[in-house]
Amino acid sequence: MRSPGHGYVLLDAGRPLDAAASAPLSASGSYGPQLLIDNPSAMPTSVLKFFLDYATPGFTQEGPTAAVYNHGWVIGDQAVISVGVQARMDNLLEAVPQK
């Protein structure tokens, strides 16, 4: 999971049918987990830590055009997962230079 190219699905823990319906998104390409939130306005510390430890894609001297990118899906509208949480996930999946 430390290599880029995975699909991550952000879900509301209170909507279990969303998990079943969106399972193919995590299973397409390189497998990635479904990550659960329990508050629409805040990304849980455990999910944030997961992204920081495992999900940040990077690139080397070839530059960002040669990077392999992760994919993030948000299941639900802004009432289910706030725009701020959606933007935070997008930012965490952005390719950054690797040292």
C-alpha positions as CSV (number, residue, x, y, z in Angstrom):
1,M,0.0,0.0,0.0
2,R,3.0,2.4,0.2
3,S,3.3,2.5,-3.6
4,P,1.0,4.9,-5.6
5,G,-1.7,3.8,-7.9
6,H,-4.4,2.8,-5.5
7,G,-8.1,3.8,-5.3
8,Y,-9.4,5.0,-2.0
9,V,-13.1,5.4,-1.2
10,L,-14.3,7.8,1.5
11,L,-17.6,6.7,3.1
12,D,-20.0,7.7,5.9
13,A,-19.9,4.9,8.5
14,G,-23.6,5.4,9.1
15,R,-24.5,4.4,5.5
16,P,-23.5,0.7,5.1
17,L,-25.3,0.3,1.8
18,D,-22.9,2.9,0.3
19,A,-20.0,0.5,1.2
20,A,-21.6,-2.3,-0.7
21,A,-22.5,-0.2,-3.7
22,S,-19.0,1.4,-4.0
23,A,-16.9,-1.8,-3.4
24,P,-16.0,-2.1,-7.1
25,L,-14.2,1.3,-6.9
26,S,-11.8,0.0,-4.3
27,A,-11.4,-3.2,-6.3
28,S,-10.6,-1.6,-9.7
29,G,-7.0,-1.3,-10.7
30,S,-4.6,-1.5,-7.7
31,Y,-6.7,-2.3,-4.7
32,G,-7.3,0.3,-2.1
33,P,-9.4,0.5,1.1
34,Q,-12.8,1.9,1.9
35,L,-12.2,4.6,4.6
36,L,-14.9,5.5,7.0
37,I,-15.8,8.8,8.6
38,D,-18.4,9.3,11.3
39,N,-18.7,13.0,11.2
40,P,-19.4,14.8,7.9
41,S,-17.4,17.8,8.9
42,A,-14.2,16.2,10.1
43,M,-11.7,13.6,8.8
44,P,-11.0,11.2,11.6
45,T,-7.4,11.1,12.9
46,S,-7.1,7.5,11.9
47,V,-8.1,8.2,8.3
48,L,-5.8,11.2,8.2
49,K,-2.9,9.2,9.6
50,F,-3.6,6.5,7.0
51,F,-3.3,9.0,4.2
52,L,-0.2,10.5,5.6
53,D,1.5,7.1,6.2
54,Y,0.4,5.2,3.1
55,A,-1.4,7.1,0.5
56,T,0.7,10.1,-0.6
57,P,1.9,9.5,-4.1
58,G,5.2,10.9,-5.2
59,F,7.5,11.5,-8.1
60,T,11.3,11.5,-8.5
61,Q,13.5,13.6,-10.8
62,E,11.4,12.6,-13.8
63,G,8.8,15.1,-12.6
64,P,5.0,14.9,-11.9
65,T,4.1,13.9,-15.4
66,A,5.8,10.6,-14.8
67,A,4.1,10.0,-11.4
68,V,1.6,7.2,-10.8
69,Y,-1.5,8.8,-9.2
70,N,-3.9,7.5,-6.6
71,H,-7.6,7.8,-7.1
72,G,-10.0,9.1,-4.5
73,W,-13.8,8.7,-4.6
74,V,-16.2,10.3,-2.2
75,I,-19.6,8.6,-1.8
76,G,-22.3,11.0,-1.0
77,D,-22.9,14.8,-1.3
78,Q,-21.6,17.6,0.9
79,A,-24.3,16.7,3.5
80,V,-22.7,13.3,3.9
81,I,-19.1,14.3,3.6
82,S,-18.4,18.0,3.7
83,V,-16.6,19.9,1.0
84,G,-13.8,20.6,3.4
85,V,-13.2,16.9,4.1
86,Q,-13.4,16.2,0.3
87,A,-10.8,18.9,-0.3
88,R,-8.6,17.5,2.4
89,M,-8.6,14.1,0.8
90,D,-7.9,15.6,-2.6
91,N,-4.9,17.5,-1.1
92,L,-3.6,14.4,0.6
93,L,-3.7,12.4,-2.7
94,E,-1.8,15.0,-4.6
95,A,1.6,13.9,-6.0
96,V,4.6,15.4,-4.2
97,P,8.3,15.2,-4.8
98,Q,10.0,12.3,-3.2
99,K,13.4,12.6,-1.5
